[in-house]
Amino acid sequence: MRVLVLNAGSSSLKFNLFEMADESLILEGLVERIGVDGRLAWSVGAESGVQEVQLPDHAAALAAMIELLEARLGSGARIHAVGHRVVHGGPKYGESTLITPEVLADIEAYALYAPLHNPNNALGIRVAKAALPDVPHIAVFDTAFHHTMPEHARTYGIPYELSMKYGIRRYGFHGSSHAYVAARTAILVARPLRSLKLITCHIGNGTSVCAVRYGHSMDTSMGMTPLQGVIMGTRCGTLDPSIVDLLIDKEHLDYQAITELLNKKSGLLGISGVSSDFREIEAAADAGIPRAILARDILTYDVRKFIGSYVSVMDGVDAITFTAGIGTHSSRLRAEVCRHLTYLGVKLDETSNRDGQGERLISAADSRIAVAVVPTHEELMIARETVR
């Protein structure tokens, strides 16, 4: 069974084709600059390529992707199902779902909660269903994994009637990543997932920390939208709402401008003044640039603050796992976070943390809490959910 996984953005379309008999990746790529000048980058095994193509819209992008699959793979390009990453499933969808007209309408309606993501996800679904009408299309929601959060963890302190009326609650995101990483951590520590209390730290351009108790999400740092929680590449993270009122008044910002400010001009970029790329921020911090040092310190502080709170939420923790771009590649960030967790008995194996590669334990043999690095694989989780 071959499953195509699609992740549609406003001007991009990321794709992965899996053979699910052995969960091998057949081909992956990215169609970007849709509506501008068009670019298709792909890789299959050790081979890769880039094509400059005219892509006036997402339909043209998908057609170019299908043409590439047929040219590279011949009969192996046949697709049996399509799994779509959808950021927000709202209050209705607690698991992956076969896409019907009703489901697609709900996804578009839930743009209320994810205005920067769901409209693009819905657009990707529409063009994919038009291009591949004879195969099932599945919506795999970023929020689904977190539907197990207890009511006291997901409810905001506003009048309850308003929460019920508008579906205002903490939903959480990166669900496919947290689910994958939790399962792999259980294998690394050689214990059943259903017996473990885990804290998974998805630290990248978007960042979220999750308390996973016995395989289920109990709490997570993101909220109704991906804006809440830990400071991120360009997102502000948790913010006093009164700051929004002040900025609208003093800077004469409208709704669109304040949304742009908080989502795309804040976070590590806004603090450092250097970049949203943590590698560039670390280099600038090493060079002694004060705002870069501050941005780096805020990120590590936020992560360990959520770790501490989730130890309390679960009444203990068995393992802490780092994943995503920064969590997987920044040994310094991991060391700095764990340096402040000695009260838990956390001890790092400095060599494994600094020099190791791939999925591994980085805690010392005498550490009371296991610490792991697990590169995430959200696309594979979406493919598995599609098959299921």
C-alpha positions as CSV (number, residue, x, y, z in Angstrom):
1,M,0.0,0.0,0.0
2,R,1.5,3.3,-1.1
3,V,0.4,6.4,0.9
4,L,1.0,10.0,-0.2
5,V,1.4,12.4,2.7
6,L,0.6,16.1,1.8
7,N,1.2,19.2,3.9
8,A,-0.1,22.3,2.1
9,G,1.0,25.8,3.0
10,S,0.1,29.2,1.6
11,S,2.8,29.0,-1.1
12,S,4.2,25.5,-0.7
13,L,3.3,21.8,-0.9
14,K,5.4,19.3,1.0
15,F,5.0,15.6,-0.1
16,N,6.2,12.2,1.0
17,L,5.4,8.9,-0.7
18,F,5.6,5.8,1.6
19,E,5.5,2.1,0.9
20,M,3.7,0.9,4.0
21,A,4.6,-2.8,3.7
22,D,7.9,-1.9,5.3
23,E,7.2,1.8,6.0
24,S,10.0,2.9,3.6
25,L,10.1,6.3,2.1
26,I,9.9,6.1,-1.7
27,L,10.2,9.8,-2.5
28,E,9.9,13.1,-0.8
29,G,9.9,16.7,-1.9
30,L,8.8,20.2,-1.6
31,V,7.0,22.4,-4.2
32,E,7.5,26.0,-3.2
33,R,7.1,29.6,-4.4
34,I,3.6,28.7,-5.7
35,G,2.2,31.8,-7.4
36,V,5.6,33.4,-7.7
37,D,8.1,31.7,-9.9
38,G,7.9,28.0,-8.8
39,R,10.4,25.5,-7.6
40,L,10.2,21.7,-7.1
41,A,12.9,20.0,-5.0
42,W,12.9,16.2,-4.5
43,S,14.9,13.3,-3.3
44,V,14.7,9.5,-3.8
45,G,17.4,7.5,-2.0
46,A,20.8,9.1,-2.6
47,E,19.5,10.9,-5.7
48,S,18.0,14.4,-5.6
49,G,17.1,17.2,-8.0
50,V,15.6,20.7,-8.4
51,Q,13.3,21.9,-11.1
52,E,12.3,25.5,-11.9
53,V,8.6,25.3,-13.0
54,Q,5.8,27.7,-13.5
55,L,3.3,27.2,-10.7
56,P,0.4,29.8,-10.8
57,D,-1.6,27.9,-8.2
58,H,-1.8,24.8,-5.9
59,A,-3.5,22.8,-8.6
60,A,-0.5,23.3,-10.9
61,A,1.8,22.4,-8.0
62,L,0.1,19.1,-7.4
63,A,0.1,18.3,-11.1
64,A,3.8,19.0,-11.2
65,M,4.3,16.7,-8.2
66,I,2.3,13.9,-9.8
67,E,4.2,14.3,-13.1
68,L,7.4,13.9,-11.1
69,L,6.2,10.8,-9.4
70,E,5.3,9.2,-12.7
71,A,8.5,10.2,-14.4
72,R,10.7,8.9,-11.5
73,L,8.8,5.8,-10.4
74,G,6.7,4.6,-13.4
75,S,4.2,2.1,-12.1
76,G,5.6,2.5,-8.6
77,A,4.0,6.0,-8.6
78,R,0.5,4.5,-8.1
79,I,-1.1,6.0,-4.9
80,H,-3.6,4.0,-2.8
81,A,-4.5,6.7,-0.2
82,V,-3.6,10.3,0.6
83,G,-3.0,11.5,4.2
84,H,-3.4,15.3,4.8
85,R,-1.8,17.1,7.6
86,V,-4.5,19.4,9.1
87,V,-3.4,21.7,11.9
88,H,-6.7,22.2,13.7
89,G,-9.6,19.7,14.2
90,G,-11.5,22.0,16.5
91,P,-13.7,20.5,19.3
92,K,-15.2,17.8,17.0
93,Y,-12.3,15.7,15.8
94,G,-10.3,13.7,18.3
95,E,-8.9,11.2,15.8
96,S,-8.0,11.0,12.1
97,T,-11.0,11.1,9.8
98,L,-12.0,10.1,6.2
99,I,-12.6,13.4,4.4
100,T,-16.1,13.9,3.3
101,P,-17.7,17.2,2.2
102,E,-18.9,17.7,5.8
103,V,-15.4,17.1,7.2
104,L,-13.9,19.5,4.6
105,A,-16.5,22.2,5.5
106,D,-15.5,21.7,9.2
107,I,-11.8,22.1,8.4
108,E,-12.6,25.4,6.7
109,A,-14.8,26.5,9.5
110,Y,-12.0,25.8,12.1
111,A,-10.0,28.5,10.4
112,L,-11.5,30.5,13.3
113,Y,-8.9,28.8,15.5
114,A,-6.0,28.5,13.0
115,P,-6.4,31.3,10.4
116,L,-2.8,30.9,9.1
117,H,-3.1,27.2,8.6
118,N,-6.5,25.6,8.1
119,P,-7.4,27.6,4.9
120,N,-4.2,26.3,3.2
121,N,-4.8,22.8,4.5
122,A,-8.3,22.9,3.0
123,L,-7.1,24.2,-0.3
124,G,-4.6,21.4,-0.5
125,I,-7.3,18.8,0.2
126,R,-9.5,20.3,-2.6
127,V,-6.9,20.2,-5.3
128,A,-5.7,16.7,-4.2
129,K,-9.2,15.3,-4.3
130,A,-9.7,16.8,-7.7
131,A,-6.4,15.3,-9.0
132,L,-6.8,11.9,-7.2
133,P,-10.6,11.4,-7.0
134,D,-10.6,7.6,-6.8
135,V,-8.6,7.1,-3.6
136,P,-9.5,7.8,0.0
137,H,-8.3,11.0,1.5
138,I,-7.7,11.2,5.3
139,A,-7.4,14.2,7.5
140,V,-4.8,13.8,10.3
141,F,-5.2,16.5,12.8
142,D,-2.3,18.1,14.8
143,T,-4.8,18.6,17.7
144,A,-6.1,15.0,17.8
145,F,-3.5,13.5,20.2
146,H,-4.3,16.2,22.8
147,H,-8.1,15.4,23.0
148,T,-7.3,13.2,26.0
149,M,-6.4,16.3,28.1
150,P,-8.6,16.5,31.2
151,E,-11.2,19.3,31.2
152,H,-9.4,21.1,34.0
153,A,-6.2,21.3,31.9
154,R,-7.9,22.5,28.7
155,T,-10.4,25.0,30.1
156,Y,-9.6,28.8,30.1
157,G,-10.7,31.1,32.9
158,I,-13.4,32.9,31.0
159,P,-17.1,32.5,31.5
160,Y,-17.9,28.8,30.9
161,E,-20.8,29.6,28.6
162,L,-18.6,31.4,26.2
163,S,-16.1,28.5,26.1
164,M,-19.0,26.1,25.2
165,K,-20.5,28.5,22.7
166,Y,-17.4,29.1,20.7
167,G,-15.3,26.1,21.4
168,I,-12.7,28.1,23.2
169,R,-10.3,25.8,24.9
170,R,-6.7,24.6,24.8
171,Y,-6.2,22.2,21.9
172,G,-2.5,21.7,21.6
173,F,-0.5,21.0,18.4
174,H,2.4,18.8,17.1
175,G,0.2,15.9,18.1
176,S,1.7,13.5,15.5
177,S,5.2,14.4,16.6
178,H,4.5,14.0,20.4
179,A,2.8,10.6,19.7
180,Y,5.7,9.3,17.6
181,V,8.4,10.5,20.0
182,A,6.6,9.0,23.1
183,A,6.4,5.6,21.4
184,R,10.0,5.6,20.4
185,T,11.1,6.7,23.9
186,A,9.3,3.7,25.3
187,I,11.4,1.5,23.1
188,L,14.6,3.3,24.1
189,V,14.0,2.8,27.8
190,A,12.7,-0.8,27.2
191,R,9.4,-0.3,29.0
192,P,5.7,-0.3,27.9
193,L,4.4,3.1,26.9
194,R,1.3,2.5,29.1
195,S,3.6,2.4,32.2
196,L,5.6,5.6,31.5
197,K,5.3,9.3,32.5
198,L,7.1,11.2,29.7
199,I,7.8,14.8,28.8
200,T,8.3,15.3,25.1
201,C,9.9,18.6,24.0
202,H,9.3,19.4,20.3
203,I,11.7,22.4,19.9
204,G,11.9,23.9,16.5
205,N,10.7,27.0,14.7
206,G,7.4,26.0,16.4
207,T,7.9,24.7,19.9
208,S,5.6,22.8,22.3
209,V,6.2,20.7,25.4
210,C,3.8,17.8,26.3
211,A,3.1,15.8,29.4
212,V,2.4,12.2,28.2
213,R,1.1,9.9,30.9
214,Y,0.7,6.2,30.0
215,G,0.5,7.0,26.3
216,H,-2.0,9.9,26.5
217,S,-1.5,13.6,26.4
218,M,-2.3,15.1,29.8
219,D,-1.2,18.7,29.1
220,T,0.7,20.7,26.5
221,S,2.1,24.2,26.2
222,M,0.3,25.4,23.1
223,G,-3.3,26.6,23.5
224,M,-6.3,27.3,21.3
225,T,-3.8,28.3,18.6
226,P,-0.1,27.6,18.1
227,L,0.7,31.0,19.5
228,Q,0.6,30.1,23.2
229,G,3.4,28.6,25.3
230,V,7.1,28.5,24.8
231,I,8.8,31.4,22.8
232,M,9.3,30.2,19.2
233,G,11.2,31.3,16.1
234,T,8.8,34.1,15.2
235,R,5.9,33.6,17.6
236,C,5.7,35.3,20.9
237,G,4.5,32.4,23.1
238,T,2.4,33.1,26.2
239,L,1.5,36.8,26.4
240,D,-0.6,39.0,28.8
241,P,-3.6,39.9,26.6
242,S,-3.4,43.5,27.8
243,I,-0.2,43.9,25.8
244,V,-2.2,43.4,22.7
245,D,-4.5,46.3,23.7
246,L,-1.6,48.5,24.5
247,L,0.2,47.8,21.1
248,I,-3.0,48.3,19.1
249,D,-3.5,51.7,20.9
250,K,0.1,53.0,20.9
251,E,1.3,51.6,17.6
252,H,-2.1,52.1,15.8
253,L,-2.3,48.5,14.6
254,D,-5.3,46.8,13.2
255,Y,-6.2,43.1,13.7
256,Q,-4.2,41.9,10.7
257,A,-1.1,43.9,11.7
258,I,-1.2,42.7,15.4
259,T,-1.6,39.1,14.1
260,E,1.4,39.5,11.8
261,L,3.4,41.0,14.6
262,L,2.8,38.3,17.1
263,N,3.1,35.4,14.7
264,K,5.8,36.4,12.3
265,K,7.9,39.2,13.8
266,S,8.1,38.2,17.5
267,G,9.7,35.3,19.3
268,L,13.4,34.6,18.9
269,L,13.6,36.9,15.9
270,G,12.0,39.8,17.7
271,I,14.2,39.4,20.8
272,S,17.5,38.7,19.1
273,G,17.2,41.1,16.2
274,V,19.4,38.6,14.4
275,S,17.3,35.7,13.0
276,S,14.6,33.2,13.8
277,D,17.1,30.4,13.1
278,F,18.5,29.2,16.4
279,R,21.8,28.2,14.8
280,E,22.4,31.8,13.9
281,I,21.3,33.0,17.3
282,E,23.7,30.6,19.0
283,A,26.5,31.8,16.8
284,A,25.6,35.5,17.6
285,A,25.4,34.6,21.3
286,D,28.9,33.1,21.2
287,A,30.1,36.3,19.6
288,G,28.7,38.2,22.7
289,I,25.7,39.9,21.2
290,P,23.5,40.7,24.2
291,R,20.1,40.3,22.5
292,A,21.1,37.0,21.0
293,I,22.2,35.8,24.5
294,L,18.9,36.9,25.9
295,A,16.9,35.1,23.2
296,R,18.8,31.9,23.8
297,D,18.3,32.2,27.6
298,I,14.6,32.8,27.2
299,L,14.1,29.7,25.1
300,T,15.9,27.4,27.6
301,Y,14.2,29.0,30.5
302,D,10.7,28.5,29.0
303,V,11.4,24.8,28.1
304,R,12.6,23.9,31.6
305,K,9.8,25.9,33.2
306,F,7.2,23.7,31.4
307,I,9.2,20.6,32.2
308,G,9.0,21.5,35.9
309,S,5.3,22.1,35.7
310,Y,4.6,18.9,34.0
311,V,6.5,16.9,36.5
312,S,4.0,18.3,39.0
313,V,1.0,17.5,36.7
314,M,2.0,13.9,36.4
315,D,3.4,13.5,39.9
316,G,6.8,12.4,38.5
317,V,8.5,11.7,35.3
318,D,10.4,8.6,33.9
319,A,11.9,10.2,30.8
320,I,12.4,13.5,29.0
321,T,12.8,13.5,25.3
322,F,14.0,16.2,22.9
323,T,12.9,16.3,19.2
324,A,12.4,18.6,16.2
325,G,15.1,20.8,14.6
326,I,16.5,22.5,17.7
327,G,15.8,19.8,20.1
328,T,17.5,17.2,17.9
329,H,20.6,19.3,16.9
330,S,21.4,21.7,19.7
331,S,23.5,19.8,22.2
332,R,24.1,23.1,24.0
333,L,20.4,23.7,24.5
334,R,19.8,20.2,25.8
335,A,22.7,20.6,28.2
336,E,21.5,23.9,29.5
337,V,18.0,22.7,30.1
338,C,19.2,19.6,31.9
339,R,21.7,21.6,34.0
340,H,18.7,23.0,35.9
341,L,17.0,19.6,36.4
342,T,19.4,18.2,39.0
343,Y,16.6,18.3,41.6
344,L,15.1,15.4,39.5
345,G,18.3,13.5,39.5
346,V,19.0,14.2,35.8
347,K,22.5,13.6,34.7
348,L,23.7,13.7,31.1
349,D,26.3,11.6,29.4
350,E,28.2,14.5,27.9
351,T,29.8,12.5,25.1
352,S,26.5,11.0,23.9
353,N,24.8,14.4,24.1
354,R,27.6,16.3,22.3
355,D,28.8,13.7,19.7
356,G,26.1,11.1,19.3
357,Q,23.9,10.9,16.2
358,G,20.2,9.9,15.7
359,E,17.9,8.3,18.1
360,R,19.6,7.6,21.5
361,L,19.6,8.0,25.2
362,I,21.9,10.9,26.4
363,S,21.5,10.4,30.1
364,A,24.3,9.0,32.3
365,A,24.0,5.4,33.6
366,D,23.3,6.7,37.1
367,S,20.7,9.3,36.1
368,R,17.4,8.8,37.9
369,I,15.5,10.1,34.9
370,A,16.2,9.0,31.3
371,V,16.9,11.7,28.8
372,A,16.6,10.9,25.1
373,V,16.9,12.4,21.6
374,V,14.4,11.2,19.0
375,P,14.3,12.8,15.6
376,T,10.6,13.2,14.9
377,H,8.8,11.6,11.9
378,E,5.5,13.3,11.7
379,E,5.0,12.3,8.0
380,L,5.3,8.6,8.9
381,M,2.8,9.0,11.7
382,I,0.4,10.6,9.2
383,A,0.9,7.7,6.8
384,R,0.3,5.2,9.7
385,E,-2.9,7.0,10.6
386,T,-4.0,7.0,7.0
387,V,-3.6,3.2,6.8
388,R,-5.4,2.8,10.1
